[in-house]
Amino acid sequence: IQTFQTDKQRKLNELHVMITLKMSQVHHLVEGKLPADLSSSLVFPAAELDRLGGRIKELQAEKADLRKRQKVLRTEHKQLHANQSAKEEKLRELDARACDVQMLKFGQVVDLDAIESVGVNKGAEDLKERIKRVEVSQDRALQAMQAKLKRAKLELKRATDQSSASLNAVANLFEQQHQLEGSLNQKQQQKVAPREPTLERSERNSLVQLVKIQAKEVEALKLEINMLRRKGGHVYTGGK
């Protein structure tokens, strides 16, 4: 509908309309005189003309206000540009100072971004390396402990076997000593002639020496058994 009304108004505007005006309504003077031909003149209401005049004044005021705002914005732009230039100059000074410090400390300019990225990776690599060293150290300690335990078991077995053998030897020596002492006592209880034969005396001396030797061996075996006990080995004491 709006399109239709617009098109209708446009068509009506194209129509030529004849209107009658009073001379007092005509304000169109050329060189102070009313022209003879008014065909090129435009009829415009006075109220609209006043409204347009007021609008012109409003636009002029807006234009003046825009000029003021433009002036303020230009001033602010100059100030911001000056601040930016000052900050850029300060940044260049700081960069130059940082370069001088790096040259004094390291002899070259250092890429801080690259160092930061490498530093993060280096930290992770250091952590992995420390974990690996700890694991290797723990494995070595475990292997050493297992080897030590194995040696202790073997030593305990040897000590137990040696102790058992020593106890068996002691038991045999006690038995032999008992038999020799019984034989010696039996011979001493027998009646002897005033002059004892040489063979019988020699046999008795041999038995006495044998008993003494076996007694020394028993004492040595006892000492050995006590030493084995102090080492922590289990000693089988036999039936006695």
C-alpha positions in Angstrom: 0.0 0.0 0.0 2.8 2.4 0.9 4.4 1.8 -2.5 1.1 2.5 -4.2 0.6 5.7 -2.3 4.1 6.9 -3.1 3.7 6.1 -6.8 0.3 7.9 -6.8 1.8 11.0 -5.2 4.6 11.0 -7.8 2.1 10.9 -10.6 0.0 13.7 -9.1 3.1 15.8 -8.8 3.7 15.5 -12.5 0.3 17.1 -13.2 0.2 20.8 -14.1 -2.2 22.7 -11.9 -3.4 26.2 -12.4 -3.8 28.4 -9.2 -4.6 32.0 -8.7 -2.3 34.2 -6.6 -2.7 37.7 -5.3 0.0 40.2 -6.0 0.5 40.5 -2.2 1.4 36.8 -2.1 4.1 37.1 -4.7 7.6 38.0 -3.3 9.8 37.6 -6.4 11.6 40.7 -7.4 14.4 41.0 -9.9 16.3 44.3 -9.6 13.5 45.6 -7.5 10.9 44.9 -10.1 8.4 42.1 -10.6 9.4 40.1 -13.7 7.0 39.9 -16.6 7.5 36.2 -16.9 6.9 34.1 -13.8 7.0 30.7 -15.6 10.4 29.8 -14.0 9.3 30.8 -10.5 8.6 28.4 -7.7 5.6 28.8 -5.4 6.5 28.0 -1.8 4.5 28.6 1.4 5.9 31.3 3.7 5.5 29.0 6.8 7.7 26.3 5.1 10.1 29.0 4.2 10.3 30.1 7.8 10.7 26.5 8.9 13.5 26.0 6.4 15.2 29.2 7.7 15.0 27.9 11.2 16.4 24.6 10.1 19.3 26.4 8.4 20.1 28.1 11.7 20.0 24.7 13.5 22.3 23.2 10.9 24.7 26.1 11.3 24.7 25.7 15.1 25.3 21.9 14.7 28.1 22.7 12.2 29.7 25.0 14.7 29.4 22.4 17.4 30.9 19.8 15.2 33.8 22.1 14.4 34.4 22.6 18.2 34.3 18.8 18.8 36.6 18.3 15.8 39.0 20.8 17.3 38.9 19.0 20.6 39.4 15.6 19.0 42.3 16.9 17.0 43.9 18.2 20.2 43.3 14.8 21.9 44.7 13.0 18.8 47.8 15.2 19.0 48.2 14.4 22.7 47.7 10.7 22.2 50.2 10.7 19.3 52.7 12.5 21.6 52.1 10.0 24.4 52.5 7.1 22.0 55.7 8.6 20.6 57.0 9.1 24.2 56.1 5.5 25.1 57.8 4.2 22.0 60.9 6.2 22.8 60.9 4.9 26.3 60.5 1.3 25.0 63.4 1.8 22.6 65.5 3.1 25.5 64.6 0.0 27.6 65.4 -2.3 24.7 68.7 -0.6 24.2 69.5 -0.9 28.0 68.5 -4.5 28.0 70.7 -5.2 25.0 73.6 -3.5 26.8 73.1 -5.5 30.0 72.9 -8.8 27.9 76.1 -7.8 26.1 77.9 -7.1 29.4 76.7 -10.4 31.0 76.6 -12.8 28.1 78.6 -11.2 25.3 75.6 -11.3 23.0 71.9 -10.4 22.7 69.7 -13.2 24.1 66.3 -14.1 22.7 64.2 -14.1 25.9 61.2 -15.7 24.2 63.3 -18.6 23.0 64.9 -18.9 26.5 61.5 -19.0 28.2 60.2 -21.8 25.9 63.5 -23.7 26.2 63.4 -23.2 30.0 60.0 -24.9 30.3 61.2 -27.8 28.2 64.5 -27.9 30.1 62.6 -28.1 33.4 60.6 -31.1 32.1 63.7 -32.8 30.8 65.5 -32.2 34.2 62.5 -33.7 36.0 62.6 -36.8 33.7 66.3 -37.1 34.2 66.0 -36.9 38.0 63.2 -39.5 38.0 65.3 -41.8 35.8 68.3 -41.4 38.1 66.2 -42.2 41.2 64.8 -45.3 39.4 68.3 -46.5 38.5 69.5 -45.9 42.0 66.6 -47.8 43.5 67.1 -50.7 41.1 70.8 -50.9 42.0 70.0 -50.8 45.7 67.5 -53.5 45.3 69.9 -55.7 43.4 72.6 -55.1 46.0 70.2 -56.0 48.8 69.1 -59.2 47.0 72.8 -60.2 46.4 73.6 -59.5 50.1 70.6 -61.6 51.2 71.7 -64.4 48.9 75.2 -64.3 50.3 73.8 -64.2 53.9 71.7 -67.3 53.1 74.7 -69.2 51.7 76.9 -68.2 54.7 74.1 -69.3 57.1 73.9 -72.6 55.3 77.7 -73.1 55.4 77.7 -72.2 59.1 74.8 -74.6 59.8 76.5 -77.4 57.9 79.9 -76.7 59.6 78.2 -76.6 63.0 76.4 -79.8 62.4 79.7 -81.5 61.4 81.4 -80.1 64.4 78.7 -81.3 66.8 78.9 -84.8 65.2 82.7 -84.7 65.7 82.3 -83.7 69.3 79.8 -86.5 69.9 82.2 -89.0 68.4 85.1 -87.6 70.5 83.1 -87.8 73.6 82.2 -91.4 72.9 85.8 -92.3 72.2 86.9 -90.4 75.3 84.4 -92.2 77.4 85.6 -95.6 76.0 89.2 -94.7 76.6 88.6 -93.4 80.1 86.7 -96.6 80.9 89.5 -98.7 79.5 92.1 -96.7 81.5 90.2 -97.0 84.7 89.7 -100.7 84.2 93.5 -101.2 83.7 94.3 -99.0 86.8 92.0 -101.1 89.0 93.8 -104.3 88.0 96.4 -105.5 90.4 99.9 -104.7 89.1 103.1 -106.6 89.9 105.9 -104.7 91.6 107.7 -104.5 88.3 105.1 -103.6 85.5 105.9 -104.9 82.1 107.2 -102.2 79.6 104.5 -103.0 77.0 101.6 -102.4 79.5 103.2 -99.1 80.7 103.6 -97.8 77.1 100.0 -98.7 76.3 98.7 -96.9 79.3 100.8 -93.8 78.5 99.5 -93.8 74.9 95.9 -94.0 76.1 96.5 -91.0 78.5 98.0 -88.9 75.7 95.1 -89.8 73.4 92.6 -88.8 76.0 94.4 -85.5 76.4 94.5 -84.8 72.7 90.8 -85.6 72.3 90.0 -83.3 75.2 91.8 -80.5 73.5 90.0 -81.2 70.2 86.7 -81.1 72.1 87.5 -77.7 73.6 88.5 -76.4 70.2 85.2 -77.6 68.7 83.3 -76.0 71.6 85.0 -72.7 70.8 84.1 -73.0 67.1 80.5 -73.8 68.0 80.3 -70.7 70.2 81.7 -68.6 67.4 79.1 -69.9 65.0 76.4 -69.1 67.5 77.6 -65.5 67.8 77.3 -65.2 64.0 73.6 -65.9 64.2 73.6 -69.4 62.7 71.2 -72.1 64.0 73.2 -74.9 65.6 71.8 -78.4 65.7 72.8 -79.8 69.1 72.0 -83.4 68.5 70.4 -85.8 70.9 72.5 -84.8 74.0 
